[in-house]
Amino acid sequence: MTEPPSYLTATAEAYDDVAVLYAEFTQGALDRLPLDRAMFAPFAELVRAAGAGLVAELGCGPGYVTAHLRDLGLDAFGVDLSPVMIGLAREAYPGLRFEVGSMDALDLADGELGGIVSWYSIIHTPPQELPPYFAEFRRVLAPDGHILLGFFESEGDPVVVFDHKVTPAYRWPIDDLAELARKAGFVEVGRMLREPLEDERFRRGHLLMRRQ
């Protein structure tokens, strides 16, 4: 069996170590973020209009976004690198499906998904490693399937690494990330930039895209 890249191992171990605290910190996180939360409604509507199907939250952490997608009427499940996070998600949402796995090698058939949400989960991927992730997203999405990305925006700067509280992460210019997705076979549907709240450091970026 091929060993996973070192950054994946480091990310999984880092989130294992802080999983309980992270789950407590993110409890009710969407309640105070109306603009972020608003991105999920059109995503859900577009997935349903295209024929629905399974929706995967990739990098689901403790599962609160997966649960929100379920509440929007989607057949959602979660995948995460961290076994401890998956255990917490299963405990918190026993009616939902959660699996340990990596976004770059999903145990899914071609075209199996109607939608993908990657909510601040590609942020730990080194920029040079990200194109294979988009290729894998495209592989598992059905034609006209949709993907929703949440990430930290670099506010006009190039891609920059920063000291994320769990493990090093990257901030992306929204245009550069959209172009990377376009090269992988996605069409942009919409985008949103949100300025940081008082207790946040960086601008937040959101991209909604469709598989060509």
GIWO-V861714 format. One record per backbone hydrogen bond with DSSP energy under -1.0 kcal/mol. NH is the residue of the N-H (numbers start at 0). CO is the residue of the C=O. E is the energy in kcal/mol with one decimal. If there is no record, write none. Layout:
[[NH CO E] [NH CO E]]
//
This chain:
[[8 4 -1.8] [9 5 -2.7] [10 6 -2.2] [11 7 -2.6] [12 8 -2.4] [13 9 -2.3] [14 10 -2.3] [15 11 -2.2] [16 12 -2.0] [17 13 -1.1] [21 17 -3.1] [22 18 -2.6] [23 19 -2.0] [24 20 -2.5] [25 21 -2.3] [28 25 -2.5] [30 27 -1.1] [32 29 -1.5] [36 32 -2.9] [37 33 -1.7] [38 35 -1.4] [39 36 -1.3] [42 38 -1.3] [43 39 -2.7] [44 40 -2.3] [45 41 -2.7] [46 42 -2.3] [47 43 -2.3] [48 44 -2.4] [49 45 -1.7] [50 47 -1.5] [51 46 -3.0] [54 74 -2.3] [55 114 -2.1] [56 76 -2.8] [57 116 -2.7] [58 78 -3.1] [59 78 -2.1] [62 59 -2.2] [66 62 -2.2] [67 63 -1.7] [68 64 -2.5] [69 65 -2.0] [70 66 -2.2] [71 67 -1.1] [72 69 -2.1] [73 68 -2.0] [75 73 -1.6] [76 54 -2.1] [77 96 -2.4] [78 56 -2.5] [79 98 -1.9] [85 81 -2.1] [86 82 -2.1] [87 83 -2.1] [88 84 -2.6] [89 85 -2.5] [90 86 -1.8] [91 87 -2.4] [92 88 -2.6] [95 92 -2.1] [98 77 -2.4] [100 79 -1.9] [104 101 -1.5] [107 105 -2.0] [110 138 -2.4] [111 108 -1.7] [112 139 -3.3] [113 53 -3.4] [114 53 -1.4] [115 145 -2.2] [116 55 -2.6] [117 147 -2.9] [119 117 -1.0] [119 149 -2.2] [124 121 -1.8] [128 125 -2.1] [129 126 -1.2] [132 129 -1.1] [133 129 -1.7] [134 130 -2.1] [135 131 -2.1] [136 132 -2.6] [137 133 -2.4] [138 134 -2.0] [139 135 -2.0] [140 136 -1.1] [141 112 -3.0] [143 210 -1.3] [144 141 -2.6] [145 113 -1.6] [146 208 -2.6] [147 115 -2.4] [148 206 -2.8] [149 117 -2.3] [150 204 -2.3] [152 202 -2.5] [153 171 -1.4] [156 153 -1.5] [159 170 -1.8] [161 168 -2.8] [163 161 -1.9] [168 161 -1.9] [169 122 -2.4] [170 159 -3.0] [171 151 -2.3] [176 172 -2.2] [177 173 -2.3] [178 174 -2.1] [179 175 -2.1] [180 176 -2.1] [181 177 -2.2] [182 178 -2.3] [184 181 -1.6] [185 180 -1.6] [186 209 -3.0] [188 207 -3.1] [189 207 -1.9] [191 205 -2.1] [193 203 -2.6] [199 196 -1.9] [203 193 -2.8] [204 150 -3.0] [205 191 -1.9] [206 148 -1.9] [207 189 -2.9] [208 146 -2.7] [209 186 -2.8] [210 144 -3.2] [211 184 -2.7]]
//
